[in-house]
Amino acid sequence: MEQGEKQVMEQATYDEPEREQPIEEEAAPQPEGESGGVPLEEAGGEEAAEPAEKAPTAEELAAAKAQIAELEAKLSEMEHRYLRLYADFENFRRRTRQEMEAAEKYRAQSLASDLLPVLDNFERALKIETDNEQAKSILQGMEMVYRSLVDALKKEGVEAIEAVGKPFDPYLHQAVMQAEAEGYEPNTVVEELQKGYKLKDRVLRPAMVKVSQ
């Protein structure tokens, strides 16, 4: 009887369907740098530290300081050179401007200087006294020409220098004689021997005068 039950149980065991084995889930891909879900630092140890920069030596520091000093000296020299050139240029501009202004201001100087002897001749001629009517008519015409010439020069800034009765001024007067004169203070112009002229503030010719002692 026991042998029959044993056979029945073995047959039941063979007939029982095989149980389905559970399907294992595929492991998710691990990100690069990790191994088995463990960080690299943990798996392989800490990353190697970057090598520290090498400190400059004393010789390198001294060379760098010398180079800096040399560059500063060159910069200072170039700055001084620039300032000198700028000052020279400004002086040149000022001189040029002054020369242009002077040329415009005294543009009639050459012509006026050439006409001064003509004025002297007119003045000498007009001092002539005559009773001849024809000569008087000629002198009147000469005086008209003389006045026109004086007016034209005056428009350009040419004027006669005042002399008689004025204190002697070596810039305006040229003393050729000195004498005692009643009624005049010492060092005063008492007589004009040749008329002097000036163009604006520039003397064309000083007046030749006699001065009291």
Biotite code that builds the C-alpha atoms (Angstrom):
import biotite.structure as struc

atoms = struc.array([
    struc.Atom([0.000, 0.000, 0.000], chain_id="A", res_id=1, res_name="MET", atom_name="CA", element="C"),
    struc.Atom([2.755, 2.495, 0.839], chain_id="A", res_id=2, res_name="GLU", atom_name="CA", element="C"),
    struc.Atom([4.487, 1.712, -2.460], chain_id="A", res_id=3, res_name="GLN", atom_name="CA", element="C"),
    struc.Atom([1.300, 2.649, -4.377], chain_id="A", res_id=4, res_name="GLY", atom_name="CA", element="C"),
    struc.Atom([0.949, 6.000, -2.622], chain_id="A", res_id=5, res_name="GLU", atom_name="CA", element="C"),
    struc.Atom([4.604, 6.799, -3.324], chain_id="A", res_id=6, res_name="LYS", atom_name="CA", element="C"),
    struc.Atom([4.145, 6.247, -7.035], chain_id="A", res_id=7, res_name="GLN", atom_name="CA", element="C"),
    struc.Atom([1.015, 8.412, -7.096], chain_id="A", res_id=8, res_name="VAL", atom_name="CA", element="C"),
    struc.Atom([2.862, 11.293, -5.392], chain_id="A", res_id=9, res_name="MET", atom_name="CA", element="C"),
    struc.Atom([5.821, 11.087, -7.756], chain_id="A", res_id=10, res_name="GLU", atom_name="CA", element="C"),
    struc.Atom([3.449, 11.117, -10.738], chain_id="A", res_id=11, res_name="GLN", atom_name="CA", element="C"),
    struc.Atom([1.769, 14.248, -9.355], chain_id="A", res_id=12, res_name="ALA", atom_name="CA", element="C"),
    struc.Atom([5.127, 15.887, -8.960], chain_id="A", res_id=13, res_name="THR", atom_name="CA", element="C"),
    struc.Atom([6.040, 15.201, -12.583], chain_id="A", res_id=14, res_name="TYR", atom_name="CA", element="C"),
    struc.Atom([2.676, 16.427, -13.829], chain_id="A", res_id=15, res_name="ASP", atom_name="CA", element="C"),
    struc.Atom([2.872, 19.773, -11.932], chain_id="A", res_id=16, res_name="GLU", atom_name="CA", element="C"),
    struc.Atom([3.709, 22.545, -14.416], chain_id="A", res_id=17, res_name="PRO", atom_name="CA", element="C"),
    struc.Atom([6.979, 24.275, -13.974], chain_id="A", res_id=18, res_name="GLU", atom_name="CA", element="C"),
    struc.Atom([6.659, 27.485, -12.085], chain_id="A", res_id=19, res_name="ARG", atom_name="CA", element="C"),
    struc.Atom([7.613, 30.662, -13.986], chain_id="A", res_id=20, res_name="GLU", atom_name="CA", element="C"),
    struc.Atom([10.809, 32.085, -12.768], chain_id="A", res_id=21, res_name="GLN", atom_name="CA", element="C"),
    struc.Atom([10.664, 35.874, -11.996], chain_id="A", res_id=22, res_name="PRO", atom_name="CA", element="C"),
    struc.Atom([12.332, 37.994, -14.681], chain_id="A", res_id=23, res_name="ILE", atom_name="CA", element="C"),
    struc.Atom([15.156, 40.017, -13.285], chain_id="A", res_id=24, res_name="GLU", atom_name="CA", element="C"),
    struc.Atom([15.030, 43.697, -14.259], chain_id="A", res_id=25, res_name="GLU", atom_name="CA", element="C"),
    struc.Atom([17.911, 44.854, -16.382], chain_id="A", res_id=26, res_name="GLU", atom_name="CA", element="C"),
    struc.Atom([20.242, 47.060, -14.537], chain_id="A", res_id=27, res_name="ALA", atom_name="CA", element="C"),
    struc.Atom([19.972, 50.730, -15.577], chain_id="A", res_id=28, res_name="ALA", atom_name="CA", element="C"),
    struc.Atom([23.049, 52.004, -17.412], chain_id="A", res_id=29, res_name="PRO", atom_name="CA", element="C"),
    struc.Atom([25.402, 53.689, -15.053], chain_id="A", res_id=30, res_name="GLN", atom_name="CA", element="C"),
    struc.Atom([26.499, 57.236, -15.915], chain_id="A", res_id=31, res_name="PRO", atom_name="CA", element="C"),
    struc.Atom([30.048, 57.719, -17.043], chain_id="A", res_id=32, res_name="GLU", atom_name="CA", element="C"),
    struc.Atom([32.438, 58.222, -14.235], chain_id="A", res_id=33, res_name="GLY", atom_name="CA", element="C"),
    struc.Atom([30.553, 55.955, -11.900], chain_id="A", res_id=34, res_name="GLU", atom_name="CA", element="C"),
    struc.Atom([31.098, 52.293, -11.257], chain_id="A", res_id=35, res_name="SER", atom_name="CA", element="C"),
    struc.Atom([28.241, 50.174, -9.989], chain_id="A", res_id=36, res_name="GLY", atom_name="CA", element="C"),
    struc.Atom([26.386, 53.232, -8.636], chain_id="A", res_id=37, res_name="GLY", atom_name="CA", element="C"),
    struc.Atom([29.361, 54.201, -6.557], chain_id="A", res_id=38, res_name="VAL", atom_name="CA", element="C"),
    struc.Atom([30.947, 57.682, -7.280], chain_id="A", res_id=39, res_name="PRO", atom_name="CA", element="C"),
    struc.Atom([34.386, 57.755, -8.795], chain_id="A", res_id=40, res_name="LEU", atom_name="CA", element="C"),
    struc.Atom([35.751, 59.403, -5.716], chain_id="A", res_id=41, res_name="GLU", atom_name="CA", element="C"),
    struc.Atom([34.527, 56.458, -3.637], chain_id="A", res_id=42, res_name="GLU", atom_name="CA", element="C"),
    struc.Atom([35.434, 53.788, -6.201], chain_id="A", res_id=43, res_name="ALA", atom_name="CA", element="C"),
    struc.Atom([38.803, 55.042, -7.306], chain_id="A", res_id=44, res_name="GLY", atom_name="CA", element="C"),
    struc.Atom([39.728, 57.433, -4.539], chain_id="A", res_id=45, res_name="GLY", atom_name="CA", element="C"),
    struc.Atom([39.968, 61.249, -4.648], chain_id="A", res_id=46, res_name="GLU", atom_name="CA", element="C"),
    struc.Atom([41.064, 62.920, -7.894], chain_id="A", res_id=47, res_name="GLU", atom_name="CA", element="C"),
    struc.Atom([44.704, 63.892, -8.014], chain_id="A", res_id=48, res_name="ALA", atom_name="CA", element="C"),
    struc.Atom([45.125, 67.535, -6.922], chain_id="A", res_id=49, res_name="ALA", atom_name="CA", element="C"),
    struc.Atom([46.498, 70.012, -9.516], chain_id="A", res_id=50, res_name="GLU", atom_name="CA", element="C"),
    struc.Atom([50.162, 70.796, -9.037], chain_id="A", res_id=51, res_name="PRO", atom_name="CA", element="C"),
    struc.Atom([50.732, 74.172, -7.319], chain_id="A", res_id=52, res_name="ALA", atom_name="CA", element="C"),
    struc.Atom([52.248, 77.015, -9.391], chain_id="A", res_id=53, res_name="GLU", atom_name="CA", element="C"),
    struc.Atom([55.938, 77.461, -8.959], chain_id="A", res_id=54, res_name="LYS", atom_name="CA", element="C"),
    struc.Atom([56.807, 80.597, -6.988], chain_id="A", res_id=55, res_name="ALA", atom_name="CA", element="C"),
    struc.Atom([59.117, 83.053, -8.837], chain_id="A", res_id=56, res_name="PRO", atom_name="CA", element="C"),
    struc.Atom([62.664, 83.107, -7.715], chain_id="A", res_id=57, res_name="THR", atom_name="CA", element="C"),
    struc.Atom([64.494, 86.144, -6.399], chain_id="A", res_id=58, res_name="ALA", atom_name="CA", element="C"),
    struc.Atom([66.391, 86.493, -9.655], chain_id="A", res_id=59, res_name="GLU", atom_name="CA", element="C"),
    struc.Atom([63.171, 86.485, -11.675], chain_id="A", res_id=60, res_name="GLU", atom_name="CA", element="C"),
    struc.Atom([61.660, 89.146, -9.385], chain_id="A", res_id=61, res_name="LEU", atom_name="CA", element="C"),
    struc.Atom([64.757, 91.304, -9.716], chain_id="A", res_id=62, res_name="ALA", atom_name="CA", element="C"),
    struc.Atom([64.687, 90.966, -13.523], chain_id="A", res_id=63, res_name="ALA", atom_name="CA", element="C"),
    struc.Atom([60.984, 91.889, -13.628], chain_id="A", res_id=64, res_name="ALA", atom_name="CA", element="C"),
    struc.Atom([61.578, 94.954, -11.438], chain_id="A", res_id=65, res_name="LYS", atom_name="CA", element="C"),
    struc.Atom([64.470, 96.041, -13.639], chain_id="A", res_id=66, res_name="ALA", atom_name="CA", element="C"),
    struc.Atom([62.319, 95.689, -16.761], chain_id="A", res_id=67, res_name="GLN", atom_name="CA", element="C"),
    struc.Atom([59.512, 97.695, -15.157], chain_id="A", res_id=68, res_name="ILE", atom_name="CA", element="C"),
    struc.Atom([61.950, 100.443, -14.176], chain_id="A", res_id=69, res_name="ALA", atom_name="CA", element="C"),
    struc.Atom([63.339, 100.539, -17.724], chain_id="A", res_id=70, res_name="GLU", atom_name="CA", element="C"),
    struc.Atom([59.847, 100.811, -19.240], chain_id="A", res_id=71, res_name="LEU", atom_name="CA", element="C"),
    struc.Atom([58.899, 103.576, -16.790], chain_id="A", res_id=72, res_name="GLU", atom_name="CA", element="C"),
    struc.Atom([62.048, 105.510, -17.723], chain_id="A", res_id=73, res_name="ALA", atom_name="CA", element="C"),
    struc.Atom([61.266, 105.184, -21.436], chain_id="A", res_id=74, res_name="LYS", atom_name="CA", element="C"),
    struc.Atom([57.684, 106.302, -20.837], chain_id="A", res_id=75, res_name="LEU", atom_name="CA", element="C"),
    struc.Atom([58.876, 109.323, -18.848], chain_id="A", res_id=76, res_name="SER", atom_name="CA", element="C"),
    struc.Atom([61.356, 110.263, -21.575], chain_id="A", res_id=77, res_name="GLU", atom_name="CA", element="C"),
    struc.Atom([58.680, 109.999, -24.271], chain_id="A", res_id=78, res_name="MET", atom_name="CA", element="C"),
    struc.Atom([56.320, 112.118, -22.175], chain_id="A", res_id=79, res_name="GLU", atom_name="CA", element="C"),
    struc.Atom([58.977, 114.822, -21.730], chain_id="A", res_id=80, res_name="HIS", atom_name="CA", element="C"),
    struc.Atom([59.760, 114.722, -25.442], chain_id="A", res_id=81, res_name="ARG", atom_name="CA", element="C"),
    struc.Atom([56.063, 115.102, -26.259], chain_id="A", res_id=82, res_name="TYR", atom_name="CA", element="C"),
    struc.Atom([55.754, 118.070, -23.897], chain_id="A", res_id=83, res_name="LEU", atom_name="CA", element="C"),
    struc.Atom([58.808, 119.752, -25.468], chain_id="A", res_id=84, res_name="ARG", atom_name="CA", element="C"),
    struc.Atom([57.452, 119.214, -28.984], chain_id="A", res_id=85, res_name="LEU", atom_name="CA", element="C"),
    struc.Atom([54.053, 120.536, -27.919], chain_id="A", res_id=86, res_name="TYR", atom_name="CA", element="C"),
    struc.Atom([55.643, 123.633, -26.353], chain_id="A", res_id=87, res_name="ALA", atom_name="CA", element="C"),
    struc.Atom([57.737, 124.233, -29.488], chain_id="A", res_id=88, res_name="ASP", atom_name="CA", element="C"),
    struc.Atom([54.655, 123.893, -31.664], chain_id="A", res_id=89, res_name="PHE", atom_name="CA", element="C"),
    struc.Atom([52.679, 126.327, -29.504], chain_id="A", res_id=90, res_name="GLU", atom_name="CA", element="C"),
    struc.Atom([55.567, 128.835, -29.656], chain_id="A", res_id=91, res_name="ASN", atom_name="CA", element="C"),
    struc.Atom([55.702, 128.443, -33.424], chain_id="A", res_id=92, res_name="PHE", atom_name="CA", element="C"),
    struc.Atom([51.943, 129.043, -33.691], chain_id="A", res_id=93, res_name="ARG", atom_name="CA", element="C"),
    struc.Atom([52.195, 132.128, -31.467], chain_id="A", res_id=94, res_name="ARG", atom_name="CA", element="C"),
    struc.Atom([55.124, 133.569, -33.433], chain_id="A", res_id=95, res_name="ARG", atom_name="CA", element="C"),
    struc.Atom([53.365, 132.902, -36.723], chain_id="A", res_id=96, res_name="THR", atom_name="CA", element="C"),
    struc.Atom([50.180, 134.570, -35.473], chain_id="A", res_id=97, res_name="ARG", atom_name="CA", element="C"),
    struc.Atom([52.113, 137.561, -34.182], chain_id="A", res_id=98, res_name="GLN", atom_name="CA", element="C"),
    struc.Atom([54.006, 137.896, -37.459], chain_id="A", res_id=99, res_name="GLU", atom_name="CA", element="C"),
    struc.Atom([50.774, 137.754, -39.439], chain_id="A", res_id=100, res_name="MET", atom_name="CA", element="C"),
    struc.Atom([49.169, 140.359, -37.181], chain_id="A", res_id=101, res_name="GLU", atom_name="CA", element="C"),
    struc.Atom([52.235, 142.590, -37.435], chain_id="A", res_id=102, res_name="ALA", atom_name="CA", element="C"),
    struc.Atom([52.333, 142.195, -41.213], chain_id="A", res_id=103, res_name="ALA", atom_name="CA", element="C"),
    struc.Atom([48.696, 143.264, -41.406], chain_id="A", res_id=104, res_name="GLU", atom_name="CA", element="C"),
    struc.Atom([49.129, 146.077, -38.898], chain_id="A", res_id=105, res_name="LYS", atom_name="CA", element="C"),
    struc.Atom([52.264, 147.544, -40.460], chain_id="A", res_id=106, res_name="TYR", atom_name="CA", element="C"),
    struc.Atom([51.586, 146.647, -44.084], chain_id="A", res_id=107, res_name="ARG", atom_name="CA", element="C"),
    struc.Atom([52.154, 150.293, -45.127], chain_id="A", res_id=108, res_name="ALA", atom_name="CA", element="C"),
    struc.Atom([55.528, 150.599, -43.393], chain_id="A", res_id=109, res_name="GLN", atom_name="CA", element="C"),
    struc.Atom([57.708, 150.092, -46.471], chain_id="A", res_id=110, res_name="SER", atom_name="CA", element="C"),
    struc.Atom([55.704, 152.508, -48.631], chain_id="A", res_id=111, res_name="LEU", atom_name="CA", element="C"),
    struc.Atom([55.467, 155.109, -45.867], chain_id="A", res_id=112, res_name="ALA", atom_name="CA", element="C"),
    struc.Atom([59.210, 154.951, -45.240], chain_id="A", res_id=113, res_name="SER", atom_name="CA", element="C"),
    struc.Atom([59.857, 155.560, -48.941], chain_id="A", res_id=114, res_name="ASP", atom_name="CA", element="C"),
    struc.Atom([57.467, 158.536, -48.972], chain_id="A", res_id=115, res_name="LEU", atom_name="CA", element="C"),
    struc.Atom([59.016, 160.332, -46.002], chain_id="A", res_id=116, res_name="LEU", atom_name="CA", element="C"),
    struc.Atom([61.726, 162.036, -48.135], chain_id="A", res_id=117, res_name="PRO", atom_name="CA", element="C"),
    struc.Atom([58.951, 163.154, -50.499], chain_id="A", res_id=118, res_name="VAL", atom_name="CA", element="C"),
    struc.Atom([57.117, 164.783, -47.589], chain_id="A", res_id=119, res_name="LEU", atom_name="CA", element="C"),
    struc.Atom([60.361, 166.496, -46.547], chain_id="A", res_id=120, res_name="ASP", atom_name="CA", element="C"),
    struc.Atom([60.797, 167.967, -50.036], chain_id="A", res_id=121, res_name="ASN", atom_name="CA", element="C"),
    struc.Atom([57.210, 169.192, -50.100], chain_id="A", res_id=122, res_name="PHE", atom_name="CA", element="C"),
    struc.Atom([57.655, 170.883, -46.730], chain_id="A", res_id=123, res_name="GLU", atom_name="CA", element="C"),
    struc.Atom([60.859, 172.616, -47.831], chain_id="A", res_id=124, res_name="ARG", atom_name="CA", element="C"),
    struc.Atom([59.224, 173.802, -51.040], chain_id="A", res_id=125, res_name="ALA", atom_name="CA", element="C"),
    struc.Atom([56.159, 175.124, -49.216], chain_id="A", res_id=126, res_name="LEU", atom_name="CA", element="C"),
    struc.Atom([58.370, 177.274, -46.963], chain_id="A", res_id=127, res_name="LYS", atom_name="CA", element="C"),
    struc.Atom([59.463, 179.344, -49.939], chain_id="A", res_id=128, res_name="ILE", atom_name="CA", element="C"),
    struc.Atom([58.037, 182.877, -49.934], chain_id="A", res_id=129, res_name="GLU", atom_name="CA", element="C"),
    struc.Atom([57.394, 184.627, -53.204], chain_id="A", res_id=130, res_name="THR", atom_name="CA", element="C"),
    struc.Atom([55.467, 187.594, -54.576], chain_id="A", res_id=131, res_name="ASP", atom_name="CA", element="C"),
    struc.Atom([55.063, 186.068, -57.997], chain_id="A", res_id=132, res_name="ASN", atom_name="CA", element="C"),
    struc.Atom([51.432, 185.149, -58.577], chain_id="A", res_id=133, res_name="GLU", atom_name="CA", element="C"),
    struc.Atom([52.351, 182.294, -60.875], chain_id="A", res_id=134, res_name="GLN", atom_name="CA", element="C"),
    struc.Atom([54.747, 180.863, -58.293], chain_id="A", res_id=135, res_name="ALA", atom_name="CA", element="C"),
    struc.Atom([52.091, 181.273, -55.612], chain_id="A", res_id=136, res_name="LYS", atom_name="CA", element="C"),
    struc.Atom([49.643, 179.301, -57.770], chain_id="A", res_id=137, res_name="SER", atom_name="CA", element="C"),
    struc.Atom([52.213, 176.537, -58.168], chain_id="A", res_id=138, res_name="ILE", atom_name="CA", element="C"),
    struc.Atom([52.834, 176.461, -54.448], chain_id="A", res_id=139, res_name="LEU", atom_name="CA", element="C"),
    struc.Atom([49.108, 176.210, -53.765], chain_id="A", res_id=140, res_name="GLN", atom_name="CA", element="C"),
    struc.Atom([48.881, 173.208, -56.091], chain_id="A", res_id=141, res_name="GLY", atom_name="CA", element="C"),
    struc.Atom([51.863, 171.642, -54.358], chain_id="A", res_id=142, res_name="MET", atom_name="CA", element="C"),
    struc.Atom([50.239, 172.210, -50.988], chain_id="A", res_id=143, res_name="GLU", atom_name="CA", element="C"),
    struc.Atom([47.063, 170.444, -52.174], chain_id="A", res_id=144, res_name="MET", atom_name="CA", element="C"),
    struc.Atom([49.116, 167.446, -53.307], chain_id="A", res_id=145, res_name="VAL", atom_name="CA", element="C"),
    struc.Atom([50.999, 167.487, -50.015], chain_id="A", res_id=146, res_name="TYR", atom_name="CA", element="C"),
    struc.Atom([47.785, 167.540, -47.962], chain_id="A", res_id=147, res_name="ARG", atom_name="CA", element="C"),
    struc.Atom([46.307, 164.681, -49.996], chain_id="A", res_id=148, res_name="SER", atom_name="CA", element="C"),
    struc.Atom([49.462, 162.642, -49.478], chain_id="A", res_id=149, res_name="LEU", atom_name="CA", element="C"),
    struc.Atom([49.462, 163.332, -45.725], chain_id="A", res_id=150, res_name="VAL", atom_name="CA", element="C"),
    struc.Atom([45.764, 162.366, -45.447], chain_id="A", res_id=151, res_name="ASP", atom_name="CA", element="C"),
    struc.Atom([46.344, 159.121, -47.359], chain_id="A", res_id=152, res_name="ALA", atom_name="CA", element="C"),
    struc.Atom([49.207, 158.201, -45.042], chain_id="A", res_id=153, res_name="LEU", atom_name="CA", element="C"),
    struc.Atom([47.167, 159.155, -42.001], chain_id="A", res_id=154, res_name="LYS", atom_name="CA", element="C"),
    struc.Atom([44.456, 156.667, -43.028], chain_id="A", res_id=155, res_name="LYS", atom_name="CA", element="C"),
    struc.Atom([47.127, 153.956, -42.896], chain_id="A", res_id=156, res_name="GLU", atom_name="CA", element="C"),
    struc.Atom([48.161, 155.072, -39.410], chain_id="A", res_id=157, res_name="GLY", atom_name="CA", element="C"),
    struc.Atom([51.127, 157.315, -40.300], chain_id="A", res_id=158, res_name="VAL", atom_name="CA", element="C"),
    struc.Atom([51.312, 160.445, -38.142], chain_id="A", res_id=159, res_name="GLU", atom_name="CA", element="C"),
    struc.Atom([53.901, 163.118, -37.386], chain_id="A", res_id=160, res_name="ALA", atom_name="CA", element="C"),
    struc.Atom([55.615, 162.966, -34.008], chain_id="A", res_id=161, res_name="ILE", atom_name="CA", element="C"),
    struc.Atom([54.992, 165.942, -31.735], chain_id="A", res_id=162, res_name="GLU", atom_name="CA", element="C"),
    struc.Atom([58.266, 167.491, -30.694], chain_id="A", res_id=163, res_name="ALA", atom_name="CA", element="C"),
    struc.Atom([58.483, 171.232, -29.828], chain_id="A", res_id=164, res_name="VAL", atom_name="CA", element="C"),
    struc.Atom([57.579, 171.889, -26.224], chain_id="A", res_id=165, res_name="GLY", atom_name="CA", element="C"),
    struc.Atom([57.522, 168.167, -25.321], chain_id="A", res_id=166, res_name="LYS", atom_name="CA", element="C"),
    struc.Atom([59.917, 166.509, -22.867], chain_id="A", res_id=167, res_name="PRO", atom_name="CA", element="C"),
    struc.Atom([62.750, 164.821, -24.668], chain_id="A", res_id=168, res_name="PHE", atom_name="CA", element="C"),
    struc.Atom([61.975, 161.138, -25.356], chain_id="A", res_id=169, res_name="ASP", atom_name="CA", element="C"),
    struc.Atom([64.884, 159.149, -26.784], chain_id="A", res_id=170, res_name="PRO", atom_name="CA", element="C"),
    struc.Atom([62.389, 156.719, -28.317], chain_id="A", res_id=171, res_name="TYR", atom_name="CA", element="C"),
    struc.Atom([60.662, 159.502, -30.305], chain_id="A", res_id=172, res_name="LEU", atom_name="CA", element="C"),
    struc.Atom([63.334, 162.173, -30.587], chain_id="A", res_id=173, res_name="HIS", atom_name="CA", element="C"),
    struc.Atom([66.913, 162.290, -31.783], chain_id="A", res_id=174, res_name="GLN", atom_name="CA", element="C"),
    struc.Atom([68.814, 165.100, -30.111], chain_id="A", res_id=175, res_name="ALA", atom_name="CA", element="C"),
    struc.Atom([71.417, 166.631, -32.445], chain_id="A", res_id=176, res_name="VAL", atom_name="CA", element="C"),
    struc.Atom([71.894, 169.910, -30.549], chain_id="A", res_id=177, res_name="MET", atom_name="CA", element="C"),
    struc.Atom([71.650, 171.136, -27.003], chain_id="A", res_id=178, res_name="GLN", atom_name="CA", element="C"),
    struc.Atom([71.397, 174.794, -26.023], chain_id="A", res_id=179, res_name="ALA", atom_name="CA", element="C"),
    struc.Atom([70.145, 177.115, -23.343], chain_id="A", res_id=180, res_name="GLU", atom_name="CA", element="C"),
    struc.Atom([66.619, 178.359, -23.996], chain_id="A", res_id=181, res_name="ALA", atom_name="CA", element="C"),
    struc.Atom([64.555, 180.767, -21.934], chain_id="A", res_id=182, res_name="GLU", atom_name="CA", element="C"),
    struc.Atom([61.034, 179.698, -21.068], chain_id="A", res_id=183, res_name="GLY", atom_name="CA", element="C"),
    struc.Atom([61.744, 175.964, -21.340], chain_id="A", res_id=184, res_name="TYR", atom_name="CA", element="C"),
    struc.Atom([62.389, 173.422, -18.668], chain_id="A", res_id=185, res_name="GLU", atom_name="CA", element="C"),
    struc.Atom([65.666, 171.516, -18.922], chain_id="A", res_id=186, res_name="PRO", atom_name="CA", element="C"),
    struc.Atom([65.636, 168.530, -21.230], chain_id="A", res_id=187, res_name="ASN", atom_name="CA", element="C"),
    struc.Atom([62.794, 169.928, -23.315], chain_id="A", res_id=188, res_name="THR", atom_name="CA", element="C"),
    struc.Atom([62.579, 170.040, -27.118], chain_id="A", res_id=189, res_name="VAL", atom_name="CA", element="C"),
    struc.Atom([62.901, 173.661, -28.182], chain_id="A", res_id=190, res_name="VAL", atom_name="CA", element="C"),
    struc.Atom([63.264, 173.248, -31.952], chain_id="A", res_id=191, res_name="GLU", atom_name="CA", element="C"),
    struc.Atom([62.479, 170.617, -34.587], chain_id="A", res_id=192, res_name="GLU", atom_name="CA", element="C"),
    struc.Atom([65.112, 170.280, -37.304], chain_id="A", res_id=193, res_name="LEU", atom_name="CA", element="C"),
    struc.Atom([63.471, 167.380, -39.164], chain_id="A", res_id=194, res_name="GLN", atom_name="CA", element="C"),
    struc.Atom([59.981, 166.054, -38.640], chain_id="A", res_id=195, res_name="LYS", atom_name="CA", element="C"),
    struc.Atom([59.634, 162.537, -37.320], chain_id="A", res_id=196, res_name="GLY", atom_name="CA", element="C"),
    struc.Atom([56.891, 160.021, -38.125], chain_id="A", res_id=197, res_name="TYR", atom_name="CA", element="C"),
    struc.Atom([55.423, 156.909, -36.583], chain_id="A", res_id=198, res_name="LYS", atom_name="CA", element="C"),
    struc.Atom([53.184, 154.163, -37.956], chain_id="A", res_id=199, res_name="LEU", atom_name="CA", element="C"),
    struc.Atom([50.605, 153.448, -35.276], chain_id="A", res_id=200, res_name="LYS", atom_name="CA", element="C"),
    struc.Atom([52.808, 152.482, -32.293], chain_id="A", res_id=201, res_name="ASP", atom_name="CA", element="C"),
    struc.Atom([56.021, 151.944, -34.306], chain_id="A", res_id=202, res_name="ARG", atom_name="CA", element="C"),
    struc.Atom([58.494, 154.737, -34.966], chain_id="A", res_id=203, res_name="VAL", atom_name="CA", element="C"),
    struc.Atom([59.341, 155.084, -38.652], chain_id="A", res_id=204, res_name="LEU", atom_name="CA", element="C"),
    struc.Atom([61.775, 157.888, -38.085], chain_id="A", res_id=205, res_name="ARG", atom_name="CA", element="C"),
    struc.Atom([62.555, 159.828, -34.899], chain_id="A", res_id=206, res_name="PRO", atom_name="CA", element="C"),
    struc.Atom([62.360, 163.606, -35.010], chain_id="A", res_id=207, res_name="ALA", atom_name="CA", element="C"),
    struc.Atom([65.670, 165.473, -35.169], chain_id="A", res_id=208, res_name="MET", atom_name="CA", element="C"),
    struc.Atom([65.484, 168.103, -32.430], chain_id="A", res_id=209, res_name="VAL", atom_name="CA", element="C"),
    struc.Atom([67.326, 170.692, -30.346], chain_id="A", res_id=210, res_name="LYS", atom_name="CA", element="C"),
    struc.Atom([67.022, 170.151, -26.598], chain_id="A", res_id=211, res_name="VAL", atom_name="CA", element="C"),
    struc.Atom([67.311, 172.732, -23.786], chain_id="A", res_id=212, res_name="SER", atom_name="CA", element="C"),
    struc.Atom([69.992, 172.293, -21.157], chain_id="A", res_id=213, res_name="GLN", atom_name="CA", element="C"),
])
